[in-house]
Amino acid sequence: MDFRNSSRNKRIEHWIIVILISSLCMGLNFFVSKLTWQIDLSKETKYSLSRESLALLNKLEEPVEIIVTIKEKNNLPKITHKFLQDLKLLLGALENAPTSKQIRITYLDVDSPRNLPDYLSAFQLNEPNLIVVASPKGGQKTLFRYKVESASNPYDSSTPFRSNDNAARQALWESNFYADWKESYNGVMEPTKFRGEENLVRSILEIAGQKNKRNTAYFTTGHGEKSPFDLDEENGLSALSGILQDRNIKVSTIDLSVSKSVPEDAIMLVIGGPRGTFQDQEVASIQSFLNNRGGKLILSIDPVEELSVLDRPAFGLRSILKEWGIRCHDMLIYDSSPENYDFFTGSYILRTFLQKNNHKIVEQHIRLGLSIQSDRCRPVETLETNVNNSTMCEILFSSQNALGLSGWTQRKSPPEKNELLDLEGNIPIISVSEKGSGKNNQTSQDTKVIVLGSSSILSNKYLTKSSGNQLLAKNIVYWINEIPEMLDIPPRELNTFSISMQEEEFQALLYSIAIIPGFIALSGIFVGWLRKEL
C-alpha cells in the first residue's frame, strides 16, 4: 500500500462527501420549493384558517384583491411591526388555503407608481399604509389606514403633540383587528387577541360574497320593546344589532300596528322584551310572515307583573307559539341555591345539559363548558306532541333546584311549592322550533322560531361581558341564516412577553450570554493548537 497517497485520498474522499451532501441538500431544497403542501403543527393551528372561514370563502362569487401598501421600515411604531407580523401569518394562511384561487394578495409600493400592476390600476390606490379589500364589481373597502404624524412645533400650544405610536394604536383600535386591550406594566394599552381572520373574512364576503335580497332584521316597536339603537349598558340591544351588522344584516325597526305587513326585504323579526300586548292585526302579520314567506322570529319575553298583560298571555303571542309547539308560561323562575348566581354581578346562571341530539346552537357551549347569564326569567318549554310537522327542541335550562312559580306576584318569599301548578327540576328557558318550507312558502328556506324566557340574555348588559352570551347570540344568528358551519371565528390569543431592566442589568445579561459561546470558541482554538503540536 502506498501510504504517501493515503492523506491525499482522504482529502479527495472528504471533498466528494461534501459535494454529495451539498448536492443532496440543493436537490431536496429544489424539490420542497415545488411543493404547495402545508401542515400546521402549531398549537391551536395559528398558521391556518378555521374551518368556518373556509366554508364561507367557498361561497365567493367573484375574485377578490387584498392590497397592502404598508412598507416595512425600521422607523415604524413597535405595535405596527407586531401588526404586520400577525397580518403576514394570516395572509400566508389565506394563500395556502384551498379557497385561495379567487383571492389575490398584493404588497404594493405606492412610491413607485411605474411598478403598479395593470389589474390594480382601476382601484387608484396612491396612499401608503393602507389595507384594502377590493373586487371589480363589489367595489373596495379600506380595513386599515395609518397616517404618519407630521412633526409638531414645540412652541405652538394650539397643536398638541401626538406620537406616531399613539396614532398607530388608535388606527388599530378603530380597525377592529385587535380586541381585549389591557393596560401593560408601563401604562400603555396593549391588545391580547387578534381578530384579523374574522375581520378579513367578513370584509371579503361583504365585497364578493353572495348577495341576499332579504337581508334586514326588523325590531318591533310600539309595545315597550328594547331598541337596537339603544346604547344603554343595561337594557339596550345595540350589541345584538352590532352582531347582526357584522354579518352583513341590516337593522331597522317596524311598528306592526302601522305597517300592513312585514317588508319584503325582511329576513327576521326580533321582538325584544315587550311590555304591552300585540293586537290581532299584528299577530296576523307575524303569522303571515312566518307561514307564507319562510320568515324567522326571535322572541325574548320577560316575566310580567301587570294584570292587564296577564289577560292576554304571552303578550297576545300565545297563538303563534302554540302553532309552533312552544308554551311560554306566565311564571317566574325561582332558585334558592346561591351557587347558581354569579357572586359579583348577581346574575342567574343558565346551563346546557347533554342530550341525545344536542342542538347546533349550543354544541360549542357544551364542548367548552360555557354558561349563560341572565336576569329573572320565565319557563319556555316545548309541547310533547308534534305540531304542524315542526321540529322542536329545548336548549337551555335552569338548575335542578329551581321552581317555576305560578301567580308569583302574589307569593310570599321564600315561596312554598305548589304541587299542582308549579314547575320543578331543570326548567327549560330557551326553546326553538323549525319546519321545512311548505306549499304556501314563497322561499325555499325553513321557517324558524326561537323563544327566550328573558330579554336580558341578548341585552348589552351580558352580551358585552359574558362570552357564553356572545357565543349564543352569534350562533342564533347563524342558525337563523341557515349557515350550517356555525361560523364563530375565534380570535387568536397573542403570546406577548416583556422584560424590564436597567442598562446595567442589560449589559450584565449580554456578558452572561457571551460567556458560553466565548468559552466554546477558546476551547476550539486550544484543541486546534494541540493538534498542530502533536
HELIX and SHEET records of a PDB file:
HELIX    1   1 PHE A    3  ASN A    5  5                                   3    
HELIX    2   2 SER A    6  SER A   33  1                                  28    
HELIX    3   3 LYS A   43  THR A   45  5                                   3    
HELIX    4   4 ARG A   51  LEU A   57  1                                   7    
HELIX    5   5 LYS A   78  GLU A   95  1                                  18    
HELIX    6   6 SER A  100  GLN A  102  5                                   3    
HELIX    7   7 PRO A  113  ASN A  115  5                                   3    
HELIX    8   8 ASP A  118  PHE A  123  5                                   6    
HELIX    9   9 ASN A  164  SER A  175  1                                  12    
HELIX   10  10 GLY A  196  ALA A  208  1                                  13    
HELIX   11  11 SER A  238  ASP A  246  1                                   9    
HELIX   12  12 ASP A  280  ARG A  293  1                                  14    
HELIX   13  13 LEU A  307  LEU A  310  1                                   4    
HELIX   14  14 PRO A  313  GLY A  316  5                                   4    
HELIX   15  15 ARG A  318  GLU A  323  1                                   6    
HELIX   16  16 PRO A  338  ASN A  340  5                                   3    
HELIX   17  17 GLU A  363  LEU A  368  1                                   6    
HELIX   18  18 TRP A  408  GLN A  410  5                                   3    
HELIX   19  19 SER A  455  LEU A  458  5                                   4    
HELIX   20  20 ASN A  460  LEU A  463  1                                   4    
HELIX   21  21 SER A  467  ILE A  480  1                                  14    
HELIX   22  22 GLU A  503  GLU A  533  1                                  31    
SHEET    1   A 4 ILE A 103  TYR A 107  0                                        
SHEET    2   A 4 VAL A  64  VAL A  68  1                                        
SHEET    3   A 4 LEU A 130  SER A 135 -1                                        
SHEET    4   A 4 GLY A 139  ARG A 145 -1                                        
SHEET    1   B 3 TYR A 178  ALA A 179  0                                        
SHEET    2   B 3 LYS A 193  PHE A 194 -1                                        
SHEET    3   B 3 ARG A 492  GLU A 493 -1                                        
SHEET    1   C 2 LYS A 182  GLU A 183  0                                        
SHEET    2   C 2 MET A 189  GLU A 190 -1                                        
SHEET    1   D 7 LYS A 250  ILE A 254  0                                        
SHEET    2   D 7 THR A 216  THR A 220  1                                        
SHEET    3   D 7 ALA A 266  GLY A 272  1                                        
SHEET    4   D 7 LYS A 296  SER A 300  1                                        
SHEET    5   D 7 THR A 447  LEU A 452  1                                        
SHEET    6   D 7 PRO A 428  LYS A 435 -1                                        
SHEET    7   D 7 THR A 391  PHE A 397 -1                                        
SHEET    1   E 2 ILE A 326  CYS A 328  0                                        
SHEET    2   E 2 VAL A 380  THR A 382 -1                                        
SHEET    1   F 3 MET A 331  TYR A 334  0                                        
SHEET    2   F 3 LEU A 403  SER A 406 -1                                        
SHEET    3   F 3 LEU A 423  GLU A 424 -1                                        
SHEET    1   G 2 TYR A 348  LEU A 350  0                                        
SHEET    2   G 2 ILE A 372  SER A 374 -1                                        
END                                                                             
